[in-house]
Every structure is written in C-alpha cells, then in structure tokens.
Amino acid sequence: MATKATIKYTDDSDRCYGLTGMAMGIVIWDREDLLSAIDLDAEPDSMMEFTPYYYFAGNPRMSARFAWNQIVEHYRLSMGLLMANVLCRCYVHDHKQISPSTLDLMKEYIAEEGKATCSLDDDEINVLFEKQLSYLHRLFSHPGVQRVAAEFAEDLRQRRRMTVGEVIEGFRPLAML
C-alpha cells in the first residue's frame, strides 16, 4: 500500500528544518521587514512571528490595482514560504529529492489559496508555482546553501527562538556564495 503524501512535521528536527527554510526565504527575498522572530516551540502556524506590516490590509485610498498587486505579492510570499519549508526539509534534512506526491499536494494547497485569495486561474498559478519551484530547487540543491541551512538549523535547535536580527546574522554566510 502506498503511503499518502503529507507535509506535516514528523519530529522536532523536521520542524527545525522547515522553519529554517522559511526563515531563509524571508532573508533571500529581502522581506525581513515582515518578520519579528521565529520560535521553534510555537504551534506550526505561529512559528514565524510577523510584524504588523505583514498583516496590513491596505488603505481605502489606494487604487484597486495597487491593492490587488499587494495581495498577489503576499500570496507569492506565502507560496514561497511553504515551498522553502518543504524543500529545505527534503533536500537539506532528508537528503532526498521531493517526491511527486508531495509536490502535487503542495501544488494543491497553493492552488486553493491562489484561487481563494487572488482569484487566479490555474494557468497563472502554474506559472508562479513553476517559477518559484525552479528557483528554490536551485537554491536548496546548492551544497553551500545546504551547509548554511544545516548550521542555522543546529543553532535554532539550541536556541529555540531567534529575533529577526539573529536570523539575518545566521544567514549572513549566504552573501559569500
């Protein structure tokens, strides 16, 4: 019998690498302004503590186009964080490629959110998904990035909680790659 695909955490180490992937995503996309801290001991949906700006819904005086673009950018970030979480766990923690069933499950979650929050169609979602997947695949396949991620994960495992400044400092070695 085939095992059903899941993206749920299997243990504390898996959680640590998932959070490492998301934190790395925030740093590589220069969105540190949205992060306040990370907490390995928090509930899965609360491990990343965001600043109020992350939740900013807009301004009634802004144009509808500007507001929609902000919603799409927020969606792209959410999609990227999920993908960075899963790919870091697969490539860095488990030293495996992502399975087709896990990839399909991840794509399903991302498609549901894209349709619900941005009213995107399947073609638009697929373009965003493939672009993000290609970028993150190259990133997490790089041996230097894997080394930095593993070192960060070990530091996070010991500290359990890090401020945004500590996250930025932990990923400073990425600038050398």
C-alpha positions as a LaTeX table, in Angstrom:
\begin{tabular}{lrrr}
\hline
Residue & $x$ (\AA) & $y$ (\AA) & $z$ (\AA) \\
\hline
Met1 & 0.00 & 0.00 & 0.00 \\
Ala2 & 1.37 & 3.42 & $-0.95$ \\
Thr3 & 1.96 & 5.99 & 1.74 \\
Lys4 & $-0.27$ & 9.04 & 1.46 \\
Ala5 & 1.66 & 12.24 & 0.86 \\
Thr6 & 1.80 & 14.71 & 3.71 \\
Ile7 & 3.66 & 17.87 & 4.54 \\
Lys8 & 3.08 & 17.57 & 8.29 \\
Tyr9 & 6.13 & 17.58 & 10.52 \\
Thr10 & 7.43 & 14.19 & 11.57 \\
Asp11 & 9.52 & 15.31 & 14.57 \\
Asp12 & 11.29 & 18.26 & 16.17 \\
Ser13 & 14.22 & 18.05 & 13.76 \\
Asp14 & 11.85 & 18.15 & 10.78 \\
Arg15 & 10.13 & 21.22 & 12.29 \\
Cys16 & 13.51 & 22.86 & 12.76 \\
Tyr17 & 14.48 & 22.43 & 9.10 \\
Gly18 & 11.06 & 23.57 & 7.93 \\
Leu19 & 11.36 & 26.75 & 9.97 \\
Thr20 & 14.92 & 27.18 & 8.72 \\
Gly21 & 13.68 & 27.04 & 5.14 \\
Met22 & 11.01 & 29.67 & 5.80 \\
Ala23 & 13.45 & 31.95 & 7.62 \\
Met24 & 15.91 & 31.61 & 4.74 \\
Gly25 & 13.12 & 32.53 & 2.34 \\
Ile26 & 12.38 & 35.73 & 4.25 \\
Val27 & 16.06 & 36.68 & 4.09 \\
Ile28 & 16.70 & 35.81 & 0.43 \\
Trp29 & 13.61 & 37.74 & $-0.65$ \\
Asp30 & 14.67 & 40.76 & 1.46 \\
Arg31 & 11.43 & 40.71 & 3.45 \\
Glu32 & 12.98 & 40.95 & 6.90 \\
Asp33 & 10.71 & 43.94 & 7.50 \\
Leu34 & 7.85 & 41.45 & 7.83 \\
Leu35 & 9.50 & 39.23 & 10.43 \\
Ser36 & 9.73 & 39.84 & 14.15 \\
Ala37 & 11.04 & 36.48 & 15.40 \\
Ile38 & 10.94 & 32.72 & 14.89 \\
Asp39 & 10.01 & 30.25 & 17.61 \\
Leu40 & 10.59 & 26.53 & 17.22 \\
Asp41 & 8.35 & 25.71 & 20.20 \\
Ala42 & 5.29 & 27.58 & 18.91 \\
Glu43 & 2.37 & 25.93 & 17.12 \\
Pro44 & 3.16 & 25.24 & 13.44 \\
Asp45 & 1.07 & 28.18 & 12.21 \\
Ser46 & 2.72 & 30.54 & 14.72 \\
Met47 & 6.41 & 29.60 & 14.44 \\
Met48 & 7.06 & 32.75 & 12.41 \\
Glu49 & 6.12 & 35.90 & 14.28 \\
Phe50 & 5.35 & 38.61 & 11.77 \\
Thr51 & 5.33 & 42.37 & 12.18 \\
Pro52 & 2.02 & 44.24 & 11.84 \\
Tyr53 & 3.09 & 45.26 & 8.33 \\
Tyr54 & 2.72 & 41.64 & 7.21 \\
Tyr55 & $-0.99$ & 41.80 & 8.09 \\
Phe56 & $-1.52$ & 45.28 & 6.64 \\
Ala57 & $-4.71$ & 45.07 & 4.59 \\
Gly58 & $-4.26$ & 48.25 & 2.66 \\
Asn59 & $-5.66$ & 51.72 & 2.58 \\
Pro60 & $-9.09$ & 52.68 & 1.24 \\
Arg61 & $-7.43$ & 55.49 & $-0.73$ \\
Met62 & $-5.17$ & 53.15 & $-2.71$ \\
Ser63 & $-6.25$ & 52.03 & $-6.15$ \\
Ala64 & $-7.84$ & 48.63 & $-6.65$ \\
Arg65 & $-4.94$ & 47.64 & $-8.91$ \\
Phe66 & $-2.36$ & 48.53 & $-6.25$ \\
Ala67 & $-4.33$ & 46.64 & $-3.59$ \\
Trp68 & $-4.63$ & 43.57 & $-5.83$ \\
Asn69 & $-0.90$ & 43.65 & $-6.58$ \\
Gln70 & $-0.20$ & 43.69 & $-2.84$ \\
Ile71 & $-2.49$ & 40.69 & $-2.35$ \\
Val72 & $-0.71$ & 38.79 & $-5.13$ \\
Glu73 & 2.71 & 39.63 & $-3.64$ \\
His74 & 1.51 & 38.39 & $-0.25$ \\
Tyr75 & 0.31 & 35.19 & $-1.94$ \\
Arg76 & 3.67 & 34.74 & $-3.69$ \\
Leu77 & 5.46 & 35.13 & $-0.35$ \\
Ser78 & 3.13 & 32.61 & 1.34 \\
Met79 & 3.68 & 30.20 & $-1.55$ \\
Gly80 & 7.43 & 30.68 & $-1.32$ \\
Leu81 & 7.49 & 30.11 & 2.43 \\
Leu82 & 5.59 & 26.84 & 2.10 \\
Met83 & 7.86 & 25.69 & $-0.70$ \\
Ala84 & 11.04 & 26.74 & 1.14 \\
Asn85 & 9.81 & 24.85 & 4.20 \\
Val86 & 9.20 & 21.63 & 2.29 \\
Leu87 & 12.30 & 21.82 & 0.07 \\
Cys88 & 14.65 & 22.54 & 2.99 \\
Arg89 & 13.23 & 19.54 & 4.82 \\
Cys90 & 13.60 & 17.29 & 1.76 \\
Tyr91 & 16.94 & 18.45 & 0.35 \\
Val92 & 18.84 & 19.51 & 3.47 \\
His93 & 17.36 & 17.44 & 6.30 \\
Asp94 & 16.43 & 14.22 & 4.48 \\
His95 & 18.98 & 14.48 & 1.62 \\
Lys96 & 16.29 & 13.45 & $-0.88$ \\
Gln97 & 14.51 & 14.95 & $-3.84$ \\
Ile98 & 10.92 & 15.98 & $-3.29$ \\
Ser99 & 8.53 & 13.16 & $-4.14$ \\
Pro100 & 5.98 & 13.68 & $-6.93$ \\
Ser101 & 3.12 & 13.06 & $-4.47$ \\
Thr102 & 4.44 & 15.70 & $-2.05$ \\
Leu103 & 4.91 & 18.10 & $-4.94$ \\
Asp104 & 1.32 & 17.51 & $-6.06$ \\
Leu105 & $-0.01$ & 18.02 & $-2.53$ \\
Met106 & 1.95 & 21.25 & $-2.15$ \\
Lys107 & 0.67 & 22.46 & $-5.52$ \\
Glu108 & $-2.89$ & 21.64 & $-4.47$ \\
Tyr109 & $-2.60$ & 23.77 & $-1.31$ \\
Ile110 & $-1.02$ & 26.60 & $-3.25$ \\
Ala111 & $-3.70$ & 26.47 & $-5.96$ \\
Glu112 & $-6.51$ & 26.60 & $-3.40$ \\
Glu113 & $-5.01$ & 29.69 & $-1.78$ \\
Gly114 & $-4.35$ & 31.39 & $-5.13$ \\
Lys115 & $-7.93$ & 30.90 & $-6.22$ \\
Ala116 & $-9.40$ & 31.96 & $-2.87$ \\
Thr117 & $-7.24$ & 34.99 & $-2.08$ \\
Cys118 & $-6.30$ & 36.34 & $-5.53$ \\
Ser119 & $-8.89$ & 34.86 & $-7.90$ \\
Leu120 & $-6.05$ & 33.47 & $-10.02$ \\
Asp121 & $-6.76$ & 30.82 & $-12.63$ \\
Asp122 & $-4.87$ & 27.55 & $-12.96$ \\
Asp123 & $-2.52$ & 28.85 & $-15.67$ \\
Glu124 & $-1.50$ & 31.89 & $-13.58$ \\
Ile125 & $-0.96$ & 29.71 & $-10.52$ \\
Asn126 & 1.10 & 27.20 & $-12.51$ \\
Val127 & 3.40 & 29.92 & $-13.86$ \\
Leu128 & 4.03 & 31.31 & $-10.35$ \\
Phe129 & 4.44 & 27.81 & $-8.92$ \\
Glu130 & 6.94 & 26.62 & $-11.53$ \\
Lys131 & 9.00 & 29.81 & $-11.33$ \\
Gln132 & 9.21 & 29.62 & $-7.54$ \\
Leu133 & 9.91 & 25.87 & $-7.57$ \\
Ser134 & 12.71 & 26.25 & $-10.11$ \\
Tyr135 & 14.38 & 29.00 & $-8.07$ \\
Leu136 & 14.06 & 27.17 & $-4.75$ \\
His137 & 15.20 & 23.87 & $-6.26$ \\
Arg138 & 18.42 & 25.53 & $-7.46$ \\
Leu139 & 18.85 & 27.26 & $-4.09$ \\
Phe140 & 18.40 & 24.21 & $-1.85$ \\
Ser141 & 20.39 & 21.96 & $-4.22$ \\
His142 & 23.49 & 24.13 & $-3.77$ \\
Pro143 & 25.98 & 22.48 & $-1.37$ \\
Gly144 & 26.98 & 25.83 & 0.16 \\
Val145 & 23.35 & 26.73 & 0.85 \\
Gln146 & 22.78 & 23.29 & 2.35 \\
Arg147 & 25.75 & 23.82 & 4.68 \\
Val148 & 24.45 & 27.25 & 5.80 \\
Ala149 & 20.94 & 25.85 & 6.31 \\
Ala150 & 22.23 & 22.91 & 8.37 \\
Glu151 & 24.33 & 25.21 & 10.57 \\
Phe152 & 21.40 & 27.59 & 11.03 \\
Ala153 & 19.07 & 24.69 & 11.90 \\
Glu154 & 21.51 & 23.45 & 14.54 \\
Asp155 & 21.76 & 26.95 & 16.03 \\
Leu156 & 17.96 & 27.24 & 16.01 \\
Arg157 & 17.60 & 23.82 & 17.64 \\
Gln158 & 19.82 & 25.00 & 20.52 \\
Arg159 & 18.34 & 28.50 & 20.92 \\
Arg160 & 14.70 & 27.54 & 20.16 \\
Arg161 & 13.79 & 31.19 & 19.47 \\
Met162 & 15.55 & 33.87 & 17.40 \\
Thr163 & 14.86 & 37.53 & 16.74 \\
Val164 & 14.89 & 38.89 & 13.21 \\
Gly165 & 18.38 & 40.28 & 13.82 \\
Glu166 & 19.66 & 36.85 & 14.83 \\
Val167 & 18.00 & 35.31 & 11.76 \\
Ile168 & 19.68 & 37.85 & 9.47 \\
Glu169 & 23.03 & 37.24 & 11.16 \\
Gly170 & 22.61 & 33.46 & 10.87 \\
Phe171 & 22.15 & 33.71 & 7.11 \\
Arg172 & 24.93 & 36.24 & 6.52 \\
Pro173 & 27.18 & 33.47 & 5.08 \\
Leu174 & 24.76 & 33.21 & 2.12 \\
Ala175 & 26.14 & 36.52 & 0.85 \\
Met176 & 29.51 & 34.79 & 0.30 \\
Leu177 & 28.07 & 32.12 & $-2.01$ \\
\hline
\end{tabular}
